Amino acid sequence: MHKYKVFVNVKSANKLLLFLKALTRLTKIHFTFVFLKSNLLIMKFSVLFVSIFLVVLFSCQNDNEQRLIQQQKELAKTEMAFQKISSAWNFRKINLEPQSQEVVKDWPVWHLFLTELNQKPTSSIDAFQKKAKALSRKADELLQTIPENLLSPEFKSRFTVLLTKFRSLEMYISLNDIPEQKVIGLIADINLQLAAIELQINEVIRKKEIRTEQGEAEMIRLLDTSRAAKTVPKILE
């Protein structure tokens, strides 16, 4: 707060006091009153006071204008970031084979994650920030709840990488100065990881089916051999 001394005539003190109190509330400038009896001194100090007041007033106006210009620039930059991120925010659909869908049907965290992934924010950059945070949380829950029939070092590694990508996305999109290209690049990386996870789930099921088919074939061969042994006629002596 700026502080100034004001020299006033006793006769005009009341009116000036009311005026300067109102001015204090508007400009946050504090005035100290010194009462004088000389009209000449009052005139000199009045001129000085008016000059100082005008300088301070114009300075405050310039500061306000600069702040307003800076705010407008920041809003324009945020709006541009929102438009670019909104255009790039498209996560791929997970298309599992029918047998794979059976495996994950009792994995509720997986279904909640896909629902969260497919709901695209539309309102503001804040909505994207909240969505990135929610996706990081869901990816962490996925990693902690992988079903036994899918649990393997390779599969767990895929979900660990996915979680790391979502956490990086959350971090970059929460910055005051958002690096749009990094965010867009992370969205592309996440889509690659989603494709790899989809492929690996289908591959796990396919391998299990192959092992089952091979086991069935071996069992059929053994049964056929056993039947053949029983039906071989004895050689007559």
C-alpha positions as CSV (number, residue, x, y, z in Angstrom):
1,M,0.0,0.0,0.0
2,H,1.3,3.5,-0.9
3,K,1.4,6.1,1.8
4,Y,1.3,9.9,1.4
5,K,1.1,13.0,3.6
6,V,-1.6,15.5,2.7
7,F,-1.3,19.1,3.9
8,V,-4.7,20.8,4.2
9,N,-6.3,23.9,5.5
10,V,-8.3,23.5,8.7
11,K,-11.4,25.1,7.0
12,S,-11.5,22.7,4.1
13,A,-10.4,19.6,6.1
14,N,-13.8,18.0,6.4
15,K,-14.7,17.8,2.7
16,L,-11.2,16.8,1.7
17,L,-11.1,14.1,4.4
18,L,-14.3,12.5,3.1
19,F,-12.9,12.6,-0.5
20,L,-9.6,11.0,0.4
21,K,-11.2,8.3,2.5
22,A,-13.2,7.3,-0.5
23,L,-10.1,7.5,-2.7
24,T,-8.2,5.2,-0.2
25,R,-10.8,2.5,-0.6
26,L,-10.5,2.7,-4.4
27,T,-6.8,2.9,-4.8
28,K,-5.5,1.4,-1.5
29,I,-3.4,4.6,-1.0
30,H,-3.0,5.6,2.6
31,F,-3.1,9.3,3.4
32,T,-1.8,11.1,6.5
33,F,-3.2,14.6,7.1
34,V,-1.1,17.5,8.2
35,F,-3.2,20.7,8.9
36,L,-1.7,24.0,7.8
37,K,-2.9,27.6,8.1
38,S,-0.9,29.2,5.2
39,N,-2.9,29.3,2.0
40,L,0.4,29.5,-0.1
41,L,1.8,26.3,1.5
42,I,-1.6,24.7,1.0
43,M,-1.5,25.5,-2.8
44,K,2.1,24.2,-3.2
45,F,1.4,21.0,-1.4
46,S,-1.9,20.6,-3.3
47,V,-0.1,20.8,-6.6
48,L,2.5,18.3,-5.4
49,F,-0.2,16.0,-4.2
50,V,-2.2,16.1,-7.4
51,S,1.0,15.4,-9.4
52,I,1.9,12.4,-7.3
53,F,-1.6,11.1,-7.3
54,L,-1.8,11.2,-11.1
55,V,1.5,9.4,-11.5
56,V,0.4,6.6,-9.1
57,L,-3.0,6.4,-10.8
58,F,-1.5,6.0,-14.3
59,S,1.0,3.5,-13.0
60,C,-1.8,1.4,-11.5
61,Q,-3.7,1.6,-14.8
62,N,-0.7,0.4,-16.7
63,D,-0.1,-2.5,-14.3
64,N,-3.8,-3.5,-14.7
65,E,-3.6,-3.3,-18.5
66,Q,-0.4,-5.4,-18.5
67,R,-2.0,-8.1,-16.3
68,L,-5.1,-8.1,-18.4
69,I,-3.0,-8.6,-21.6
70,Q,-1.0,-11.4,-19.9
71,Q,-4.2,-13.1,-18.8
72,Q,-5.7,-12.9,-22.3
73,K,-2.5,-14.4,-23.8
74,E,-2.6,-17.3,-21.2
75,L,-6.3,-17.9,-22.0
76,A,-5.6,-18.0,-25.7
77,K,-2.7,-20.4,-25.2
78,T,-4.8,-22.7,-23.0
79,E,-7.6,-22.7,-25.6
80,M,-5.1,-23.6,-28.3
81,A,-3.8,-26.5,-26.2
82,F,-7.4,-27.7,-25.5
83,Q,-8.2,-27.7,-29.3
84,K,-5.0,-29.7,-30.2
85,I,-5.4,-32.2,-27.3
86,S,-9.1,-32.7,-28.0
87,S,-8.4,-33.5,-31.6
88,A,-5.7,-36.1,-30.7
89,W,-7.6,-37.6,-27.7
90,N,-8.8,-40.8,-29.4
91,F,-8.0,-44.1,-27.8
92,R,-8.4,-47.3,-29.8
93,K,-11.2,-49.7,-29.2
94,I,-10.2,-53.1,-27.7
95,N,-11.5,-55.9,-29.9
96,L,-11.0,-59.3,-28.2
97,E,-11.8,-62.6,-29.8
98,P,-14.9,-64.4,-28.4
99,Q,-12.8,-66.9,-26.4
100,S,-10.7,-64.0,-24.9
101,Q,-13.9,-62.1,-24.0
102,E,-14.9,-65.1,-21.9
103,V,-11.7,-64.9,-20.0
104,V,-12.1,-61.2,-19.0
105,K,-15.9,-61.2,-18.5
106,D,-15.4,-61.7,-14.7
107,W,-12.7,-59.0,-14.5
108,P,-14.7,-55.9,-13.4
109,V,-11.7,-53.6,-13.2
110,W,-11.0,-54.2,-16.9
111,H,-14.6,-53.2,-17.9
112,L,-14.5,-50.1,-15.8
113,F,-11.1,-49.2,-17.4
114,L,-12.6,-49.5,-20.9
115,T,-15.6,-47.4,-19.9
116,E,-13.3,-44.7,-18.6
117,L,-11.1,-44.9,-21.6
118,N,-14.0,-44.5,-24.1
119,Q,-15.5,-41.4,-22.4
120,K,-13.9,-38.4,-24.0
121,P,-13.9,-35.0,-22.2
122,T,-15.4,-32.2,-24.1
123,S,-15.8,-29.1,-21.9
124,S,-12.3,-27.8,-21.0
125,I,-8.7,-28.5,-20.4
126,D,-9.6,-29.1,-16.7
127,A,-11.8,-32.0,-17.9
128,F,-8.9,-33.6,-19.7
129,Q,-6.7,-33.2,-16.6
130,K,-9.3,-35.0,-14.5
131,K,-9.7,-37.7,-17.1
132,A,-5.9,-38.3,-17.2
133,K,-5.9,-38.7,-13.4
134,A,-8.8,-41.1,-13.5
135,L,-7.1,-43.2,-16.2
136,S,-3.9,-43.4,-14.2
137,R,-5.8,-44.7,-11.2
138,K,-7.7,-47.3,-13.4
139,A,-4.4,-48.5,-15.0
140,D,-2.9,-49.0,-11.5
141,E,-6.0,-51.0,-10.5
142,L,-5.6,-53.2,-13.6
143,L,-2.0,-54.0,-12.8
144,Q,-3.0,-55.1,-9.3
145,T,-5.9,-57.3,-10.3
146,I,-4.7,-59.3,-13.3
147,P,-6.6,-62.6,-13.4
148,E,-4.7,-65.8,-12.7
149,N,-5.3,-67.2,-16.2
150,L,-3.6,-64.2,-17.7
151,L,-0.9,-63.6,-15.1
152,S,2.6,-63.9,-16.6
153,P,5.8,-61.7,-16.5
154,E,5.2,-60.6,-20.1
155,F,1.6,-59.6,-19.5
156,K,2.4,-57.8,-16.2
157,S,5.2,-55.9,-18.0
158,R,2.7,-54.7,-20.6
159,F,0.4,-53.2,-17.9
160,T,3.4,-51.7,-16.1
161,V,4.3,-49.8,-19.2
162,L,0.7,-48.8,-19.8
163,L,0.6,-47.4,-16.2
164,T,3.8,-45.4,-16.7
165,K,2.4,-43.9,-19.9
166,F,-0.8,-42.8,-18.2
167,R,1.1,-41.3,-15.3
168,S,3.3,-39.3,-17.7
169,L,0.2,-38.1,-19.5
170,E,-1.3,-37.0,-16.2
171,M,1.9,-35.1,-15.3
172,Y,2.3,-33.2,-18.6
173,I,-1.4,-32.3,-19.0
174,S,-1.4,-30.8,-15.5
175,L,1.4,-28.3,-16.1
176,N,0.6,-24.6,-16.4
177,D,2.4,-24.5,-19.7
178,I,1.1,-27.7,-21.4
179,P,3.5,-29.3,-23.9
180,E,0.9,-30.3,-26.4
181,Q,3.3,-32.4,-28.6
182,K,4.4,-34.5,-25.6
183,V,0.7,-35.1,-24.7
184,I,-0.2,-36.1,-28.2
185,G,2.9,-38.4,-28.4
186,L,1.8,-40.1,-25.2
187,I,-1.7,-40.7,-26.6
188,A,-0.1,-42.5,-29.6
189,D,2.2,-44.6,-27.2
190,I,-0.8,-45.6,-25.1
191,N,-2.7,-46.8,-28.2
192,L,0.3,-48.9,-29.1
193,Q,0.3,-50.5,-25.6
194,L,-3.4,-51.1,-25.8
195,A,-2.9,-52.9,-29.2
196,A,-0.1,-55.0,-27.7
197,I,-2.3,-55.9,-24.6
198,E,-5.2,-56.9,-26.9
199,L,-2.8,-59.1,-29.0
200,Q,-1.3,-60.7,-26.0
201,I,-4.7,-61.6,-24.4
202,N,-5.8,-63.2,-27.7
203,E,-2.4,-65.0,-27.9
204,V,-2.6,-66.4,-24.4
205,I,-6.0,-67.9,-25.1
206,R,-4.9,-69.2,-28.5
207,K,-1.9,-71.0,-26.9
208,K,-4.1,-72.6,-24.3
209,E,-6.4,-73.9,-27.0
210,I,-3.4,-75.4,-28.9
211,R,-2.2,-77.2,-25.8
212,T,-5.7,-78.5,-25.1
213,E,-5.9,-79.8,-28.7
214,Q,-2.5,-81.4,-28.5
215,G,-3.5,-83.1,-25.3
216,E,-6.7,-84.4,-26.7
217,A,-4.9,-85.7,-29.8
218,E,-2.5,-87.6,-27.6
219,M,-5.3,-89.1,-25.5
220,I,-7.1,-90.2,-28.6
221,R,-3.9,-91.9,-29.9
222,L,-3.4,-93.7,-26.7
223,L,-7.0,-94.9,-26.7
224,D,-6.7,-96.1,-30.2
225,T,-3.6,-98.0,-29.4
226,S,-5.2,-99.6,-26.4
227,R,-8.2,-100.7,-28.5
228,A,-6.0,-102.1,-31.2
229,A,-4.1,-104.2,-28.7
230,K,-7.3,-105.7,-27.4
231,T,-8.5,-106.6,-30.9
232,V,-5.4,-108.4,-32.2
233,P,-6.2,-112.1,-32.7
234,K,-4.1,-114.7,-30.8
235,I,-1.9,-116.8,-33.0
236,L,-3.1,-120.4,-33.0
237,E,-0.6,-123.0,-31.9
